[in-house]
Amino acid sequence: MRRVGPNSFTEIYFAGCNPSFIETSDGYVMIDSPQQPIDAVRWREQLEEKAPIRYLINTEPHGDHISGNAYFTKTTVVGQVKLQECFDRYLNAFGSLEDKRERYKQMDPDSVWLVGHPDYPASNPPSLTFTDTLTLNVGNHTFNIIHHPGHTAPQTSVHVPEEGVVFTGDNVFHKCRSWLQECDPWEWLDALDRIAALDVEIIVPGHGEPCSKAYLKEQAQIVENWVGFVERHVERGASPEEILKEGVPVTQQDPYPIGQRLFMHDERLTGLIVHNLHKRLLGKKEAAGTRAG
Ligand SMILES: [Zn+2]
């Protein structure tokens, strides 16, 4: 657990994302939920020992940020309107109950008994939604919840001015591999500019250690490197399969190793990134061609 502000904490040592919380004078506000069921339950019981958890704000629909929601049955979940729409689809993509049980038997036996547990029957998607921004006042704290599409379409940042902190979810991967498998890279670059414009000292990324705004340039460069790499191949008419067959010099685009027990996805991720960016660049090229014609 790392302190990131006078009353703000993030957990950077769990398997999954960096779930975080702010202790207000009227209970806790959480950002994302611990991925592993045993971590989620332990975390909730420890917090509730001191004060109620008023809100849980999700930054994005990826399973490592939302699958723990199920263990916070009494908490109001907040999310961008598109996140509410796609919540269960993403959770199902993360595996059926049976898949999860098998996975936890291998990776995290302490969590097995909590998969499909009758006390936690619902996935607990957002019930309080917003389109562009939402401000919540809890105790003496302000939570500016902002739609910053990029890494995913519903991507959301949570800016807490009293703490000088912004929680970005996976629009920032601090010194671990960036996942561009479904991003809109141009929106992502725009989101990074908008995050840079916030009055904050500390950025809590979706993965990796907390950092400062100085890192945002490097994050943008990684997105630009990937776009440039795939674009050169799109220009010469190569298909995603051809690009992958020729070999992708991954560390020339992104120098960082994959983090948080995700090593088994390293090579698969490269394929997903090339396919996603190829499709988006081709779409852009065709749209430009249509306009010119
Ligand atoms: Zn993500």
py3Dmol code that shows the C-alpha trace and the ligand (Angstrom):
import py3Dmol

protein = """\
ATOM      1  CA  MET A   1       0.000   0.000   0.000  1.00  0.00           C
ATOM      2  CA  ARG A   2       1.463   3.349  -1.048  1.00  0.00           C
ATOM      3  CA  ARG A   3       0.349   6.774   0.251  1.00  0.00           C
ATOM      4  CA  VAL A   4      -0.144   9.170  -2.679  1.00  0.00           C
ATOM      5  CA  GLY A   5      -1.788  12.133  -0.923  1.00  0.00           C
ATOM      6  CA  PRO A   6      -2.736  13.262   2.608  1.00  0.00           C
ATOM      7  CA  ASN A   7      -5.701  10.839   2.617  1.00  0.00           C
ATOM      8  CA  SER A   8      -5.099   8.794  -0.556  1.00  0.00           C
ATOM      9  CA  PHE A   9      -3.647   5.339  -0.971  1.00  0.00           C
ATOM     10  CA  THR A  10      -3.010   2.926  -3.814  1.00  0.00           C
ATOM     11  CA  GLU A  11      -2.128  -0.750  -3.827  1.00  0.00           C
ATOM     12  CA  ILE A  12       0.580  -1.447  -6.400  1.00  0.00           C
ATOM     13  CA  TYR A  13       1.574  -4.943  -5.293  1.00  0.00           C
ATOM     14  CA  PHE A  14      -1.581  -6.903  -6.181  1.00  0.00           C
ATOM     15  CA  ALA A  15      -1.990  -9.097  -9.248  1.00  0.00           C
ATOM     16  CA  GLY A  16      -4.235  -6.933 -11.455  1.00  0.00           C
ATOM     17  CA  CYS A  17      -4.578  -3.145 -11.584  1.00  0.00           C
ATOM     18  CA  ASN A  18      -3.771  -0.515  -8.916  1.00  0.00           C
ATOM     19  CA  PRO A  19      -6.959  -0.270  -6.833  1.00  0.00           C
ATOM     20  CA  SER A  20      -7.000   2.891  -4.730  1.00  0.00           C
ATOM     21  CA  PHE A  21      -8.998   4.698  -2.044  1.00  0.00           C
ATOM     22  CA  ILE A  22      -9.439   8.126  -0.474  1.00  0.00           C
ATOM     23  CA  GLU A  23     -10.414   8.437   3.174  1.00  0.00           C
ATOM     24  CA  THR A  24     -12.893  11.338   3.449  1.00  0.00           C
ATOM     25  CA  SER A  25     -14.592  12.729   6.555  1.00  0.00           C
ATOM     26  CA  ASP A  26     -17.706  10.814   5.434  1.00  0.00           C
ATOM     27  CA  GLY A  27     -16.325   7.388   4.521  1.00  0.00           C
ATOM     28  CA  TYR A  28     -14.229   5.944   1.736  1.00  0.00           C
ATOM     29  CA  VAL A  29     -14.265   6.432  -2.014  1.00  0.00           C
ATOM     30  CA  MET A  30     -12.569   3.688  -4.033  1.00  0.00           C
ATOM     31  CA  ILE A  31     -11.123   3.757  -7.528  1.00  0.00           C
ATOM     32  CA  ASP A  32     -11.313   0.332  -9.218  1.00  0.00           C
ATOM     33  CA  SER A  33     -11.537  -2.939  -7.308  1.00  0.00           C
ATOM     34  CA  PRO A  34      -8.906  -5.562  -6.446  1.00  0.00           C
ATOM     35  CA  GLN A  35      -8.870  -8.278  -9.128  1.00  0.00           C
ATOM     36  CA  GLN A  36      -8.257 -11.330  -6.944  1.00  0.00           C
ATOM     37  CA  PRO A  37     -11.390 -12.248  -4.915  1.00  0.00           C
ATOM     38  CA  ILE A  38      -9.472 -12.814  -1.677  1.00  0.00           C
ATOM     39  CA  ASP A  39      -7.785  -9.398  -2.034  1.00  0.00           C
ATOM     40  CA  ALA A  40     -11.174  -7.745  -2.666  1.00  0.00           C
ATOM     41  CA  VAL A  41     -12.796  -9.310   0.398  1.00  0.00           C
ATOM     42  CA  ARG A  42      -9.853  -8.588   2.706  1.00  0.00           C
ATOM     43  CA  TRP A  43      -9.680  -4.987   1.481  1.00  0.00           C
ATOM     44  CA  ARG A  44     -13.422  -4.418   2.003  1.00  0.00           C
ATOM     45  CA  GLU A  45     -13.450  -5.888   5.515  1.00  0.00           C
ATOM     46  CA  GLN A  46     -10.446  -3.774   6.545  1.00  0.00           C
ATOM     47  CA  LEU A  47     -11.970  -0.536   5.227  1.00  0.00           C
ATOM     48  CA  GLU A  48     -15.452  -1.204   6.602  1.00  0.00           C
ATOM     49  CA  GLU A  49     -13.936  -1.777  10.027  1.00  0.00           C
ATOM     50  CA  LYS A  50     -13.263   1.992  10.086  1.00  0.00           C
ATOM     51  CA  ALA A  51     -15.938   3.588   7.863  1.00  0.00           C
ATOM     52  CA  PRO A  52     -18.437   2.773   5.106  1.00  0.00           C
ATOM     53  CA  ILE A  53     -17.350   2.706   1.454  1.00  0.00           C
ATOM     54  CA  ARG A  54     -19.573   5.335  -0.202  1.00  0.00           C
ATOM     55  CA  TYR A  55     -18.568   4.954  -3.849  1.00  0.00           C
ATOM     56  CA  LEU A  56     -16.519   2.732  -6.118  1.00  0.00           C
ATOM     57  CA  ILE A  57     -15.527   4.493  -9.348  1.00  0.00           C
ATOM     58  CA  ASN A  58     -14.390   2.304 -12.259  1.00  0.00           C
ATOM     59  CA  THR A  59     -11.864   3.789 -14.698  1.00  0.00           C
ATOM     60  CA  GLU A  60     -12.384   1.261 -17.533  1.00  0.00           C
ATOM     61  CA  PRO A  61     -14.044  -2.047 -18.483  1.00  0.00           C
ATOM     62  CA  HIS A  62     -11.003  -4.361 -18.400  1.00  0.00           C
ATOM     63  CA  GLY A  63     -11.441  -7.337 -16.093  1.00  0.00           C
ATOM     64  CA  ASP A  64      -8.509  -6.444 -13.856  1.00  0.00           C
ATOM     65  CA  HIS A  65     -10.319  -3.192 -12.895  1.00  0.00           C
ATOM     66  CA  ILE A  66     -13.929  -4.405 -12.571  1.00  0.00           C
ATOM     67  CA  SER A  67     -14.041  -8.100 -11.645  1.00  0.00           C
ATOM     68  CA  GLY A  68     -13.646  -7.311  -7.926  1.00  0.00           C
ATOM     69  CA  ASN A  69     -16.788  -5.116  -7.957  1.00  0.00           C
ATOM     70  CA  ALA A  70     -18.876  -8.192  -7.123  1.00  0.00           C
ATOM     71  CA  TYR A  71     -17.401  -8.233  -3.595  1.00  0.00           C
ATOM     72  CA  PHE A  72     -18.585  -4.689  -2.789  1.00  0.00           C
ATOM     73  CA  THR A  73     -22.309  -5.381  -2.668  1.00  0.00           C
ATOM     74  CA  LYS A  74     -23.256  -2.390  -0.475  1.00  0.00           C
ATOM     75  CA  THR A  75     -21.305   0.222  -2.446  1.00  0.00           C
ATOM     76  CA  THR A  76     -22.675   2.451  -5.220  1.00  0.00           C
ATOM     77  CA  VAL A  77     -20.605   1.913  -8.376  1.00  0.00           C
ATOM     78  CA  VAL A  78     -19.912   4.903 -10.640  1.00  0.00           C
ATOM     79  CA  GLY A  79     -18.935   4.618 -14.308  1.00  0.00           C
ATOM     80  CA  GLN A  80     -19.082   6.282 -17.713  1.00  0.00           C
ATOM     81  CA  VAL A  81     -22.323   5.435 -19.500  1.00  0.00           C
ATOM     82  CA  LYS A  82     -20.562   3.239 -22.109  1.00  0.00           C
ATOM     83  CA  LEU A  83     -18.925   1.263 -19.314  1.00  0.00           C
ATOM     84  CA  GLN A  84     -22.327   0.406 -17.879  1.00  0.00           C
ATOM     85  CA  GLU A  85     -23.407  -0.865 -21.329  1.00  0.00           C
ATOM     86  CA  CYS A  86     -20.401  -3.130 -21.881  1.00  0.00           C
ATOM     87  CA  PHE A  87     -19.692  -4.206 -18.288  1.00  0.00           C
ATOM     88  CA  ASP A  88     -20.983  -7.783 -18.394  1.00  0.00           C
ATOM     89  CA  ARG A  89     -19.645  -8.402 -21.894  1.00  0.00           C
ATOM     90  CA  TYR A  90     -16.114  -7.575 -20.722  1.00  0.00           C
ATOM     91  CA  LEU A  91     -16.498  -9.645 -17.567  1.00  0.00           C
ATOM     92  CA  ASN A  92     -17.601 -12.648 -19.609  1.00  0.00           C
ATOM     93  CA  ALA A  93     -14.586 -12.167 -21.884  1.00  0.00           C
ATOM     94  CA  PHE A  94     -12.492 -12.458 -18.726  1.00  0.00           C
ATOM     95  CA  GLY A  95     -13.794 -16.046 -18.380  1.00  0.00           C
ATOM     96  CA  SER A  96     -16.813 -18.026 -17.169  1.00  0.00           C
ATOM     97  CA  LEU A  97     -17.116 -18.936 -13.482  1.00  0.00           C
ATOM     98  CA  GLU A  98     -15.728 -22.350 -14.349  1.00  0.00           C
ATOM     99  CA  ASP A  99     -12.726 -20.832 -16.194  1.00  0.00           C
ATOM    100  CA  LYS A 100     -12.068 -18.528 -13.265  1.00  0.00           C
ATOM    101  CA  ARG A 101     -12.259 -21.348 -10.727  1.00  0.00           C
ATOM    102  CA  GLU A 102      -9.712 -23.347 -12.740  1.00  0.00           C
ATOM    103  CA  ARG A 103      -7.446 -20.330 -13.146  1.00  0.00           C
ATOM    104  CA  TYR A 104      -7.502 -19.536  -9.431  1.00  0.00           C
ATOM    105  CA  LYS A 105      -6.755 -23.163  -8.534  1.00  0.00           C
ATOM    106  CA  GLN A 106      -3.446 -22.643 -10.339  1.00  0.00           C
ATOM    107  CA  MET A 107      -2.698 -18.988  -9.570  1.00  0.00           C
ATOM    108  CA  ASP A 108      -4.435 -18.131  -6.315  1.00  0.00           C
ATOM    109  CA  PRO A 109      -5.919 -21.080  -4.377  1.00  0.00           C
ATOM    110  CA  ASP A 110      -7.069 -18.773  -1.535  1.00  0.00           C
ATOM    111  CA  SER A 111      -9.571 -17.182  -3.927  1.00  0.00           C
ATOM    112  CA  VAL A 112     -11.244 -20.381  -5.214  1.00  0.00           C
ATOM    113  CA  TRP A 113     -13.958 -20.550  -2.514  1.00  0.00           C
ATOM    114  CA  LEU A 114     -15.091 -17.015  -3.386  1.00  0.00           C
ATOM    115  CA  VAL A 115     -15.762 -17.690  -7.088  1.00  0.00           C
ATOM    116  CA  GLY A 116     -19.551 -18.028  -7.471  1.00  0.00           C
ATOM    117  CA  HIS A 117     -20.030 -17.650  -3.685  1.00  0.00           C
ATOM    118  CA  PRO A 118     -23.765 -17.185  -2.873  1.00  0.00           C
ATOM    119  CA  ASP A 119     -23.095 -13.966  -0.903  1.00  0.00           C
ATOM    120  CA  TYR A 120     -21.846 -12.332  -4.130  1.00  0.00           C
ATOM    121  CA  PRO A 121     -24.356 -13.246  -6.837  1.00  0.00           C
ATOM    122  CA  ALA A 122     -24.198 -10.016  -8.898  1.00  0.00           C
ATOM    123  CA  SER A 123     -21.393  -8.501 -10.991  1.00  0.00           C
ATOM    124  CA  ASN A 124     -22.193  -5.016  -9.575  1.00  0.00           C
ATOM    125  CA  PRO A 125     -21.893  -2.789 -12.665  1.00  0.00           C
ATOM    126  CA  PRO A 126     -22.166   1.023 -12.435  1.00  0.00           C
ATOM    127  CA  SER A 127     -25.583   2.229 -11.245  1.00  0.00           C
ATOM    128  CA  LEU A 128     -24.570   5.903 -11.248  1.00  0.00           C
ATOM    129  CA  THR A 129     -23.430   6.975 -14.719  1.00  0.00           C
ATOM    130  CA  PHE A 130     -22.267  10.118 -16.523  1.00  0.00           C
ATOM    131  CA  THR A 131     -21.418  11.106 -20.091  1.00  0.00           C
ATOM    132  CA  ASP A 132     -18.636  13.745 -19.982  1.00  0.00           C
ATOM    133  CA  THR A 133     -18.050  14.673 -16.357  1.00  0.00           C
ATOM    134  CA  LEU A 134     -19.513  14.110 -12.919  1.00  0.00           C
ATOM    135  CA  THR A 135     -18.556  15.831  -9.666  1.00  0.00           C
ATOM    136  CA  LEU A 136     -19.166  14.081  -6.355  1.00  0.00           C
ATOM    137  CA  ASN A 137     -18.692  15.789  -3.016  1.00  0.00           C
ATOM    138  CA  VAL A 138     -18.033  13.340  -0.210  1.00  0.00           C
ATOM    139  CA  GLY A 139     -17.153  14.727   3.221  1.00  0.00           C
ATOM    140  CA  ASN A 140     -14.590  17.457   2.573  1.00  0.00           C
ATOM    141  CA  HIS A 141     -13.380  15.973  -0.714  1.00  0.00           C
ATOM    142  CA  THR A 142     -14.250  16.711  -4.338  1.00  0.00           C
ATOM    143  CA  PHE A 143     -14.142  13.996  -6.969  1.00  0.00           C
ATOM    144  CA  ASN A 144     -13.972  15.304 -10.535  1.00  0.00           C
ATOM    145  CA  ILE A 145     -14.789  12.273 -12.651  1.00  0.00           C
ATOM    146  CA  ILE A 146     -13.838  12.914 -16.278  1.00  0.00           C
ATOM    147  CA  HIS A 147     -14.361  10.940 -19.487  1.00  0.00           C
ATOM    148  CA  HIS A 148     -10.909  10.627 -21.101  1.00  0.00           C
ATOM    149  CA  PRO A 149     -11.358   8.084 -23.941  1.00  0.00           C
ATOM    150  CA  GLY A 150      -8.139   6.526 -25.222  1.00  0.00           C
ATOM    151  CA  HIS A 151      -6.919   3.200 -23.832  1.00  0.00           C
ATOM    152  CA  THR A 152     -10.619   2.181 -23.919  1.00  0.00           C
ATOM    153  CA  ALA A 153     -13.724   4.045 -25.124  1.00  0.00           C
ATOM    154  CA  PRO A 154     -15.283   4.593 -21.643  1.00  0.00           C
ATOM    155  CA  GLN A 155     -11.873   5.462 -20.095  1.00  0.00           C
ATOM    156  CA  THR A 156     -12.257   7.689 -17.042  1.00  0.00           C
ATOM    157  CA  SER A 157      -9.914   9.748 -14.849  1.00  0.00           C
ATOM    158  CA  VAL A 158     -10.674  10.697 -11.247  1.00  0.00           C
ATOM    159  CA  HIS A 159      -9.167  14.014 -10.171  1.00  0.00           C
ATOM    160  CA  VAL A 160      -9.166  14.808  -6.451  1.00  0.00           C
ATOM    161  CA  PRO A 161      -8.000  18.443  -6.104  1.00  0.00           C
ATOM    162  CA  GLU A 162      -7.675  18.393  -2.278  1.00  0.00           C
ATOM    163  CA  GLU A 163      -5.185  15.534  -2.645  1.00  0.00           C
ATOM    164  CA  GLY A 164      -3.306  16.820  -5.712  1.00  0.00           C
ATOM    165  CA  VAL A 165      -3.859  13.417  -7.317  1.00  0.00           C
ATOM    166  CA  VAL A 166      -5.393  12.033 -10.503  1.00  0.00           C
ATOM    167  CA  PHE A 167      -6.197   8.337 -10.981  1.00  0.00           C
ATOM    168  CA  THR A 168      -6.049   7.562 -14.712  1.00  0.00           C
ATOM    169  CA  GLY A 169      -6.592   3.832 -15.057  1.00  0.00           C
ATOM    170  CA  ASP A 170      -4.669   2.470 -18.046  1.00  0.00           C
ATOM    171  CA  ASN A 171      -4.284   5.731 -19.950  1.00  0.00           C
ATOM    172  CA  VAL A 172      -0.990   5.625 -18.052  1.00  0.00           C
ATOM    173  CA  PHE A 173       1.208   2.514 -17.747  1.00  0.00           C
ATOM    174  CA  HIS A 174       4.170   3.657 -15.682  1.00  0.00           C
ATOM    175  CA  LYS A 175       7.315   1.820 -16.778  1.00  0.00           C
ATOM    176  CA  CYS A 176       5.466  -1.354 -17.647  1.00  0.00           C
ATOM    177  CA  ARG A 177       4.221  -2.458 -21.045  1.00  0.00           C
ATOM    178  CA  SER A 178       1.393  -0.387 -22.574  1.00  0.00           C
ATOM    179  CA  TRP A 179      -1.700  -2.260 -23.754  1.00  0.00           C
ATOM    180  CA  LEU A 180      -2.937  -0.746 -27.022  1.00  0.00           C
ATOM    181  CA  GLN A 181      -5.061  -3.722 -28.021  1.00  0.00           C
ATOM    182  CA  GLU A 182      -8.334  -1.791 -28.388  1.00  0.00           C
ATOM    183  CA  CYS A 183      -7.310   1.850 -28.016  1.00  0.00           C
ATOM    184  CA  ASP A 184      -8.055   4.795 -30.229  1.00  0.00           C
ATOM    185  CA  PRO A 185      -4.456   6.116 -30.271  1.00  0.00           C
ATOM    186  CA  TRP A 186      -5.391   9.667 -31.313  1.00  0.00           C
ATOM    187  CA  GLU A 187      -7.951   9.966 -28.518  1.00  0.00           C
ATOM    188  CA  TRP A 188      -5.358   8.540 -26.136  1.00  0.00           C
ATOM    189  CA  LEU A 189      -2.823  11.251 -27.058  1.00  0.00           C
ATOM    190  CA  ASP A 190      -5.518  13.873 -26.562  1.00  0.00           C
ATOM    191  CA  ALA A 191      -6.396  12.377 -23.155  1.00  0.00           C
ATOM    192  CA  LEU A 192      -2.732  12.579 -22.099  1.00  0.00           C
ATOM    193  CA  ASP A 193      -2.741  16.308 -22.956  1.00  0.00           C
ATOM    194  CA  ARG A 194      -5.902  16.761 -20.911  1.00  0.00           C
ATOM    195  CA  ILE A 195      -4.378  14.894 -17.944  1.00  0.00           C
ATOM    196  CA  ALA A 196      -1.262  17.097 -18.222  1.00  0.00           C
ATOM    197  CA  ALA A 197      -3.485  20.182 -17.925  1.00  0.00           C
ATOM    198  CA  LEU A 198      -4.848  19.112 -14.509  1.00  0.00           C
ATOM    199  CA  ASP A 199      -3.450  20.754 -11.386  1.00  0.00           C
ATOM    200  CA  VAL A 200      -1.905  17.657  -9.755  1.00  0.00           C
ATOM    201  CA  GLU A 201       1.385  16.499  -8.264  1.00  0.00           C
ATOM    202  CA  ILE A 202       0.814  12.770  -8.495  1.00  0.00           C
ATOM    203  CA  ILE A 203      -0.576  10.486 -11.200  1.00  0.00           C
ATOM    204  CA  VAL A 204      -1.746   7.063 -10.104  1.00  0.00           C
ATOM    205  CA  PRO A 205      -1.474   4.907 -13.247  1.00  0.00           C
ATOM    206  CA  GLY A 206      -3.505   1.757 -13.948  1.00  0.00           C
ATOM    207  CA  HIS A 207      -0.299  -0.258 -13.619  1.00  0.00           C
ATOM    208  CA  GLY A 208       3.141   0.528 -12.223  1.00  0.00           C
ATOM    209  CA  GLU A 209       4.225   2.918  -9.492  1.00  0.00           C
ATOM    210  CA  PRO A 210       2.700   6.374  -8.977  1.00  0.00           C
ATOM    211  CA  CYS A 211       4.480   9.005 -11.076  1.00  0.00           C
ATOM    212  CA  SER A 212       4.476  12.696 -11.948  1.00  0.00           C
ATOM    213  CA  LYS A 213       3.344  14.556 -15.079  1.00  0.00           C
ATOM    214  CA  ALA A 214       6.904  14.318 -16.410  1.00  0.00           C
ATOM    215  CA  TYR A 215       6.149  10.725 -17.450  1.00  0.00           C
ATOM    216  CA  LEU A 216       3.198  11.678 -19.697  1.00  0.00           C
ATOM    217  CA  LYS A 217       5.533  12.639 -22.575  1.00  0.00           C
ATOM    218  CA  GLU A 218       7.114   9.212 -22.454  1.00  0.00           C
ATOM    219  CA  GLN A 219       3.693   7.531 -22.397  1.00  0.00           C
ATOM    220  CA  ALA A 220       2.644   9.585 -25.452  1.00  0.00           C
ATOM    221  CA  GLN A 221       5.877   8.642 -27.228  1.00  0.00           C
ATOM    222  CA  ILE A 222       5.114   4.931 -26.767  1.00  0.00           C
ATOM    223  CA  VAL A 223       1.671   5.390 -28.341  1.00  0.00           C
ATOM    224  CA  GLU A 224       3.221   7.398 -31.201  1.00  0.00           C
ATOM    225  CA  ASN A 225       5.958   4.806 -31.731  1.00  0.00           C
ATOM    226  CA  TRP A 226       3.400   2.048 -32.167  1.00  0.00           C
ATOM    227  CA  VAL A 227       1.268   4.119 -34.543  1.00  0.00           C
ATOM    228  CA  GLY A 228       4.363   5.029 -36.594  1.00  0.00           C
ATOM    229  CA  PHE A 229       5.523   1.421 -36.773  1.00  0.00           C
ATOM    230  CA  VAL A 230       2.189   0.036 -37.994  1.00  0.00           C
ATOM    231  CA  GLU A 231       1.619   3.010 -40.305  1.00  0.00           C
ATOM    232  CA  ARG A 232       4.844   2.319 -42.220  1.00  0.00           C
ATOM    233  CA  HIS A 233       3.589  -1.194 -42.907  1.00  0.00           C
ATOM    234  CA  VAL A 234       0.075  -0.039 -43.828  1.00  0.00           C
ATOM    235  CA  GLU A 235       1.642   2.366 -46.368  1.00  0.00           C
ATOM    236  CA  ARG A 236       3.325  -0.524 -48.183  1.00  0.00           C
ATOM    237  CA  GLY A 237       0.105  -2.557 -48.103  1.00  0.00           C
ATOM    238  CA  ALA A 238       1.168  -5.226 -45.583  1.00  0.00           C
ATOM    239  CA  SER A 239      -1.509  -7.175 -43.705  1.00  0.00           C
ATOM    240  CA  PRO A 240      -1.382  -7.632 -39.911  1.00  0.00           C
ATOM    241  CA  GLU A 241      -0.421 -11.287 -40.455  1.00  0.00           C
ATOM    242  CA  GLU A 242       2.482 -10.273 -42.694  1.00  0.00           C
ATOM    243  CA  ILE A 243       3.715  -7.725 -40.154  1.00  0.00           C
ATOM    244  CA  LEU A 244       3.612 -10.324 -37.378  1.00  0.00           C
ATOM    245  CA  LYS A 245       5.282 -12.977 -39.535  1.00  0.00           C
ATOM    246  CA  GLU A 246       8.185 -10.634 -40.283  1.00  0.00           C
ATOM    247  CA  GLY A 247       8.661 -10.086 -36.553  1.00  0.00           C
ATOM    248  CA  VAL A 248       7.839  -7.046 -34.464  1.00  0.00           C
ATOM    249  CA  PRO A 249      10.702  -5.262 -32.654  1.00  0.00           C
ATOM    250  CA  VAL A 250       8.514  -4.635 -29.595  1.00  0.00           C
ATOM    251  CA  THR A 251      11.135  -2.945 -27.408  1.00  0.00           C
ATOM    252  CA  GLN A 252      11.827  -0.333 -30.094  1.00  0.00           C
ATOM    253  CA  GLN A 253       8.241   0.907 -29.628  1.00  0.00           C
ATOM    254  CA  ASP A 254       7.905   0.241 -25.901  1.00  0.00           C
ATOM    255  CA  PRO A 255      11.017  -0.441 -23.784  1.00  0.00           C
ATOM    256  CA  TYR A 256       9.207  -1.688 -20.673  1.00  0.00           C
ATOM    257  CA  PRO A 257       8.534  -5.278 -19.548  1.00  0.00           C
ATOM    258  CA  ILE A 258       4.964  -6.473 -19.052  1.00  0.00           C
ATOM    259  CA  GLY A 259       3.985  -6.093 -15.403  1.00  0.00           C
ATOM    260  CA  GLN A 260       1.810  -7.571 -12.667  1.00  0.00           C
ATOM    261  CA  ARG A 261       1.889 -11.311 -13.465  1.00  0.00           C
ATOM    262  CA  LEU A 262       0.843 -10.781 -17.087  1.00  0.00           C
ATOM    263  CA  PHE A 263       3.873 -12.470 -18.686  1.00  0.00           C
ATOM    264  CA  MET A 264       1.744 -15.166 -20.321  1.00  0.00           C
ATOM    265  CA  HIS A 265       0.062 -12.464 -22.432  1.00  0.00           C
ATOM    266  CA  ASP A 266       3.242 -10.800 -23.746  1.00  0.00           C
ATOM    267  CA  GLU A 267       3.321 -12.261 -27.265  1.00  0.00           C
ATOM    268  CA  ARG A 268      -0.463 -12.395 -27.674  1.00  0.00           C
ATOM    269  CA  LEU A 269      -0.591  -8.697 -26.791  1.00  0.00           C
ATOM    270  CA  THR A 270       1.758  -7.810 -29.676  1.00  0.00           C
ATOM    271  CA  GLY A 271      -0.620  -9.516 -32.114  1.00  0.00           C
ATOM    272  CA  LEU A 272      -3.642  -7.714 -30.678  1.00  0.00           C
ATOM    273  CA  ILE A 273      -1.904  -4.320 -30.872  1.00  0.00           C
ATOM    274  CA  VAL A 274      -0.859  -4.800 -34.511  1.00  0.00           C
ATOM    275  CA  HIS A 275      -4.384  -5.902 -35.504  1.00  0.00           C
ATOM    276  CA  ASN A 276      -6.051  -2.995 -33.682  1.00  0.00           C
ATOM    277  CA  LEU A 277      -3.776  -0.257 -35.023  1.00  0.00           C
ATOM    278  CA  HIS A 278      -3.770  -1.726 -38.538  1.00  0.00           C
ATOM    279  CA  LYS A 279      -7.580  -1.645 -38.633  1.00  0.00           C
ATOM    280  CA  ARG A 280      -7.716   1.925 -37.313  1.00  0.00           C
ATOM    281  CA  LEU A 281      -4.988   3.255 -39.634  1.00  0.00           C
ATOM    282  CA  LEU A 282      -6.537   1.574 -42.666  1.00  0.00           C
ATOM    283  CA  GLY A 283      -9.933   3.014 -41.731  1.00  0.00           C
ATOM    284  CA  LYS A 284      -8.416   6.474 -41.480  1.00  0.00           C
ATOM    285  CA  LYS A 285      -6.607   6.107 -44.819  1.00  0.00           C
ATOM    286  CA  GLU A 286      -9.782   4.916 -46.564  1.00  0.00           C
ATOM    287  CA  ALA A 287     -11.823   7.751 -45.079  1.00  0.00           C
ATOM    288  CA  ALA A 288      -9.215  10.269 -46.321  1.00  0.00           C
ATOM    289  CA  GLY A 289      -9.275   8.612 -49.780  1.00  0.00           C
ATOM    290  CA  THR A 290     -13.059   8.845 -49.937  1.00  0.00           C
ATOM    291  CA  ARG A 291     -12.958  12.533 -49.062  1.00  0.00           C
ATOM    292  CA  ALA A 292     -10.231  13.198 -51.671  1.00  0.00           C
ATOM    293  CA  GLY A 293     -12.214  11.256 -54.338  1.00  0.00           C
TER     294      GLY A 293
END
"""
ligand_1 = """\
1
ZN
Zn -6.910 -1.723 -19.356
"""
view = py3Dmol.view(width=600, height=400)
view.addModel(protein, "pdb")
view.setStyle({"model": 0}, {"cartoon": {"style": "trace"}})
view.addModel(ligand_1, "xyz")
view.setStyle({"model": 1}, {"stick": {}})
view.zoomTo()
view.show()
